Amino acid sequence: MVKAALNRPFAGEAQSFAELFVRAFRVMLLARMLDDKFAGLYRTGKIYGGCFLGRGQEAYSAAGALLLRPGDVYAPLVRDAAGRYAFGESLLDAARTYLGSTLGPMRGRDGNIHRGHPREGLLPMISHLGAMISVVNGMLFARRMKGQSGVVGLASIGDGGTSTGAFHEAMNQASVERLPLVVMIANNQFAYSTPNTRELGCHDLADKAIGYGVRAHKVDGTDLAACLTVTAAAIQEARDGGGPQIIVGTLLRMCGHGEHDDASYIDPSLKQSPVGRDCLKVAEDHLLREGWAKPADVEAWRREATQQIEEAIATAQREPAPDPFTHDWCAIAARHLLETHSDPVAPADVRGVLDLP
Ligand SMILES: Cc1ncc(C[n+]2csc(CCOP(=O)(O)OP(=O)(O)O)c2C)c(N)n1
């Protein structure tokens, strides 16, 4: 029996929109605060490799993943820390991966965001843009062949990623097969440093859906209430047999492509425009205005998140990193990485289980 790796403290049927909103807000807060912590650790040299954050995209990311159910498939990308936690990934998974703990899902061999738990529907990310959509299609085909219905696959992609051949092939396949696929395009105005005007020939990204014969939904990605409403409708439509859905969320990345990138190519006027609003601030204002929480509640959630983050980081920092003298540095596809090994492999035991097929 494989131990469940995901824990969905924020999921489940919410009794009201207000409750759903609060859950999403708390996920956003957690994601932003952990991202800030990672950024600090990166700058002080504690994180090796890349550090890819989702600042400014939390509302859009959390809204989609929060509405998924057990049995659904979720394929997050680099900006989806919020979506990951909404889907049930633990902070410890993230901390262990970034800090290179051998007890993490990547056993300390991958420095950032390729972690996942595929058995539970959280797909480890492939960096090649567009590739994950075909993987989700495959998982949806498998479920269909097993006779499972009512499941949905949610794949995340950036505006730049929609220009890849892989995106086109996968969208076409999903449409022809009427797969219950929802693709959330986060249009953060740039593909790395290339602005929309230099990457897209179409006037409106949502127009791409016409060519695939699928429905497009558009939303202000800085507005959590709108994101929850629109993603709920799209996910429900796919779940009810309406075929693939494309959602285009308009927002701005409030950070570089990675922490190595100062994002100096983002014009200050764009940051001051509606697209540059901070979704966390917008959501907090909404929450307080509607009376769904008091400032003291938000403070308490912030304190709780701080404690969870400090605990996760401290735990991961205490744990051993891979030891080049006891590990052989062969490819990552070693037997002990298979999810059939439910318990983390203690470093001392690693050598024994590294016998590759
Ligand atoms: C197929 C492929 N081509 C190129 C890259 C290199 N690359 C990594 S991120 C990136 C830009 C992605 O832009 P977008 O999808 O808009 O995401 P953003 O970083 O702006 O959030 C590129 C070109 C890649 N990962 N995969």
PDBQT file of the ligand as one rigid body, heavy atoms in Angstrom, charges set to zero:
ROOT
HETATM    1  C1  LIG A 401      10.134  23.705 -25.974  1.00  0.00    +0.000 C 
HETATM    2  C2  LIG A 401      10.893  24.733 -25.158  1.00  0.00    +0.000 A 
HETATM    3  N1  LIG A 401      11.496  25.768 -25.782  1.00  0.00    +0.000 NA
HETATM    4  C3  LIG A 401      12.183  26.685 -25.068  1.00  0.00    +0.000 A 
HETATM    5  C4  LIG A 401      12.279  26.569 -23.699  1.00  0.00    +0.000 A 
HETATM    6  C5  LIG A 401      13.082  27.600 -22.912  1.00  0.00    +0.000 C 
HETATM    7  N2  LIG A 401      12.202  28.427 -22.130  1.00  0.00    +0.000 N 
HETATM    8  C6  LIG A 401      12.008  28.214 -20.819  1.00  0.00    +0.000 A 
HETATM    9  S1  LIG A 401      10.911  29.262 -20.152  1.00  0.00    +0.000 SA
HETATM   10  C7  LIG A 401      10.693  30.073 -21.606  1.00  0.00    +0.000 A 
HETATM   11  C8  LIG A 401       9.716  31.209 -21.716  1.00  0.00    +0.000 C 
HETATM   12  C9  LIG A 401       8.367  30.758 -21.314  1.00  0.00    +0.000 C 
HETATM   13  O1  LIG A 401       7.454  31.794 -21.474  1.00  0.00    +0.000 OA
HETATM   14  P1  LIG A 401       6.012  31.639 -20.882  1.00  0.00    +0.000 P 
HETATM   15  O2  LIG A 401       5.446  30.318 -21.262  1.00  0.00    +0.000 OA
HETATM   16  O3  LIG A 401       5.244  32.835 -21.313  1.00  0.00    +0.000 OA
HETATM   17  O4  LIG A 401       6.250  31.617 -19.316  1.00  0.00    +0.000 OA
HETATM   18  P2  LIG A 401       6.846  32.741 -18.331  1.00  0.00    +0.000 P 
HETATM   19  O5  LIG A 401       8.277  32.385 -18.042  1.00  0.00    +0.000 OA
HETATM   20  O6  LIG A 401       6.711  34.075 -18.975  1.00  0.00    +0.000 OA
HETATM   21  O7  LIG A 401       6.011  32.634 -17.116  1.00  0.00    +0.000 OA
HETATM   22  C10 LIG A 401      11.445  29.493 -22.601  1.00  0.00    +0.000 A 
HETATM   23  C11 LIG A 401      11.466  29.939 -24.018  1.00  0.00    +0.000 C 
HETATM   24  C12 LIG A 401      11.630  25.460 -23.097  1.00  0.00    +0.000 A 
HETATM   25  N3  LIG A 401      11.655  25.269 -21.766  1.00  0.00    +0.000 N 
HETATM   26  N4  LIG A 401      10.943  24.568 -23.838  1.00  0.00    +0.000 NA
ENDROOT
TORSDOF 0
